[in-house]
Amino acid sequence: MKPSALLLPSLTATLIAFAAGAGAAEADAIVQAWPARQPQRDPAVEARVEATLKTLTLRQKIGQMVQPEIRAITPDEVREYAIGTVLNGGGGWPGQDRAATPAQWRALSDQYQAAAQQATPGVPLLWGTDAVHGHNNVRGATLFPHNIALGATRDADLVRDIGRATARAVRATGVQWAFAPTLAVVQDVRWGRTYESFGVDPALVKRLGQAAVEGLQDGLKDGRGVLATAKHFVGDGGTRRGIDQGVTNTTPEELAQVHGAGYLGALDAGVLTAMASFSSWTDTAAFVQHGKMHGNKTLLTDVLKQRLAFDGLIVSDWDGIAQVPGCTAESCPEAINAGIDVIMVPYQWKTFHANLQRDVEQGRVPLARIDDAVRRILRVKFSMRVPTDVPATMEALQAPELARRAVRESLVLLKHKPGLLPLKAGARVLVVGTAADSLPHQAGGWSITWQGRDTTNADYPQATSLLAALRQRLGAAQVTFDADGSHSDPQKFDAVIAVLAETPYAEGEGDVRLTENLRFSRRQPQDAAVLQRVAGRGAPVVTLLYSGRPLYVNDLANLSDAFVAAWQPGSEGAGLTDVLVAPATGQWPGFTGRLPFPWPAGPCQFSAHETKPWWPVGGGLSGKETRSDTKRLPEPADPAICPL
């Protein structure tokens, strides 16, 4: 008998198991990989939940579970369908007016709330929004650095304070629910959402994620805090090749210990909502494909709700149910049965509402599952005060000093020439690079709009660009702006500040594709050309890079006397000048930020666990070093395609 014949039965069995999904033994192994927790419930809230649940019809219960987008539902429809939650996506504003004031946001919220009270008296409506670095959908709100920058600060107190400030801004507009924080532990920086992660260290993600939840939900029962969202459960940062909504291949133990770390911190902080991930999971220990997380009962119900004793609600992502096999955006009993409680179905919500009622009536979804979902929704609503005393003013949206502090503490100095920084108070500076005066580039994705690209400086009326901040600090006469570096002689200046930037992006569109690499000069050749025009022409060059992830920049660092990873600093450009320019009084703080991800030494170093990077996790200079490292970095050529 041939050896292949001996292997055939076991191989066939493996393939059958692979296709069939989790068996009982494998499901138990998955559950046991997570620590057991005990539920903690408020008897008064539970009594109110049960009393209210008895008063609701099936149609009203389903209304509580359906979450339309504000562009697709009116207050009258909220009343007619007894809708329990709404959301606004990136680029969704009251009346589709991106300049809507806090008062206009609040007015629409009040209309929805009044309609909900008419439909289900005593049961408030919740409005959710992607407030991922401040109340970033609202024109004029302070925008904080993205999570990757906050990871560079390693400061849980700062993150907690940012959560409180964000909650105040969100509440000012009549919104009660923030779809944040992202708790991904990113394994491949090609992922376009890398900047939404605090870093590659699960312990850091757990600590900062817990602080973010604590800050957002602080004062929840007093009408000050907002609901935080632990997202995206689970493994979204581990997808192969960093493909958004892709497949995470890992063992149950690694899924729990690495990708699950942030959720344990969020649960410790009392998080009340979680969002399912678009991604899929394959158990590499049992050779089982689990498919889309939105349909994974083992993880959503057996692990999150039962093993981890999460008593809050699970919300789906934007039309995420449509990716479950056999489902569409209009119908998905599989996702409901898996444990989804609130279904984010932005535009097809009326059809979904009717289909879910029919699914219950025809036995495809048990009424007990509906009751469990609505219990969770009511428990969340009754655990907070929905009315707020936060005024609907522009001032309530502002926290510039806090954001400025976050910027200066997040900057990571990767190269430094002793004596160059800080610049003297009277220095004459040439500023180059379009991004130096571009607030969209400074803010990055998830800013006013979803991808953050189709905006202008006018969309950020309360913000300060780096160029404006330099002029305020040094005096307008001391600062010359030459966007492409072709109209000025660098040797007439004390220093050149070059600002390079990734084009803003968000999920999906921000992925680095398989045929691409991390070389910034290849991705943004116009910015590289600007640096080449001014380098070595008689003035030292300080280069700042606005990016949502580490990038390969050896060629650019070799042209620079100082090189700063500035991430996407948000609305407060003065935080940059706080570190670049000597203070008028007191001591210069230096650079305190340290890398939350390794910084690549080659164009194909995508792994967050790279063993031979230019700088490791935790790396960075203070700027106070007296010894200069003038060694030229190697500049390897781009391969035809990076190894898979």
C-alpha positions, 0 to 999 in steps of 0.5 A: 500500500502506498504511503499516500493511501495510509494518509487518505482517511485521516486527511479526509477526516481533517478536511471534513472537520475543516469544512464543518466548523467547530465540534463540541470538543473544539468549542469547549477548548475555545471557551476554556482559553478565556478566563472565567468571570462572574456577572455583576448585576444591579437588582433594581435595573434587572427588575425594571428590565423585566417589567418593561420587557413584559409590556413590549410587543414582538414588533416593538422588541424588534424595533429595539434591535434595529439600528438605521442611519440618520440619513435613512430615518425620520423621527416619524419613522422612529415612532412608527417602528418603535426604533431603539437606536440610530447611528450616524456614519462618517460623513453623516450629519443632521440635514446632511449639513457638514457645518451643522452646529451642536444645537442642530445636532441636539435638535435632531436628537431631541426629535428622535427621543420624543418620537421614541418615547411616544412609541415605547414610553419610558424606553429611551433611544440611543444614538451612536457615532464613531467618536474615535479621536474626539467627536470627529464627525462634528465641524469645530470639535477638538480632534485628538491624535489617533490611538497609535499616537496615544500608544506612543505616550503610554499614558493611561491618565492622558487617555482617560482624560481624552475619553472624558473630553470626548464624552462631553463633546458627544453629549453636547450634541445629544448623542449617547454612544461612542463606537470606541475604543478599537482594541485591535492588537495589530500584527501586520501594519499593512492594515489600513486601520493600524492607526486605530490601535494603541500598539502591538503589545497586548498589555499596553492595549489592555491598559490603555483600552481600559483607561479609554472606557473608563474615561468615556463612561465616567459619569454615565449615570449622571448624564455626562459619560457616553457608552463606550464600545469594545471593538471589533470582537475579536481578532480584527488586527490579526488578519493575514497580510493585514487585509481589512475584513480578512481572515485571522489564522491563530490558535484559541490561546493566542486569540484569547491572550493576544487579541482578547487582552483589550477586551478583558481590560474593557470588561474590567472598566465596565464596558456596556457595548461591544461590536462584532468584527468584520473579520473571520477566524480560522482555528489553526490548532483544530484546523477549523474555519469559523468564518465571519465573526458576525455568525460565530456563536461560539465566540459571541455567545459562549465566550463573550456573553457566558464565559466572560459574563458580558451582560451588555449588548453586542452590535453588528458593524455596518451591514456586517450581517450581509457577509455571513454565508446565506445572509443579506443586509435585509435578512440574517437569522444566523447572526441573531442566533449567533448573539448579535443584539443590535443590528446596524442595518443603515439603509435596508432597515425596514425590510430587515425589520419585517423579515426578522419579525417573520423569522421569529413567527416562523421559528427561524429565530427563537423568541427567547433569543429576541428576549435576551437581546432586548433584555441586554438593550434595556439593561444598557439603557437603564444603566445610564442617564440619557438626558444630559446637562452638557450644554449644546455649545461649541465650547463643550466640543473644545479641549485644545490644551488636552489635545496639545499635550497629547500631541507633544507627548506622542512625538517620537524622535527617530534621528537627531543631530545634537544642538539642532533641536529645539530651534531657538526662539528667534530662528528663521525657518523655511517650511516645505511640504503641502501638509504643513498647512493642511489640516486634513493631512494633520487629522487623518482618516475619520475626520469630518468624513469617513476617509478624511480626504474630501475636506479642506482647512475650512472644515476645521475652524477651531484647528491650528496647522503646524504652519500657523503654529510656527508663525504664532510661536516664531513670528510671521516674519520669521517663517517662510512657506514654500510648499514644493521647496522650489522658490526659496534658498535654504541657506538663507534660513536657520533651519528647514522644516519639511512635513511629509504625509500619507494621504488620509484614509480609513478602513479598506481604502487604507490597506497596503495592497499585496503588490505594494510595500511600505516605502514612503517615497514610492507611495508619496513621490511628490513629498519625497521630491520636496525633501530632495530639493531642500536637503544638503543646501546649507541649512539643517533639515528637520523632517516630520512625518504624518502617518497612520503606521510605521513606514520605510523612510531610510532614504528620507532619514538620510536626507534629514538632520532630524526625523520625527514620527508625528503620527496624525496629530489632529487639530492642535498643531501647537503641540508640535511647536511645543517640542520643536521650538525652545520654550519662552520660559522653563525647561524644554521637555524633549521628546518623550514618545516611544514607538508602539510598533517597530519602525521598519528597516526595509520596504517589506518589513510589515510584521509588528514583531519584526526582529531587525527593524530600524527602531524596536518597540519602545524606541525613540530619542529624547533630543537631549543626547550629546552624541551624534549617530551619523551612520548612513542607513542602508537603502535597499531597492524595492523588490518586484513584489514582497515575499508572501 
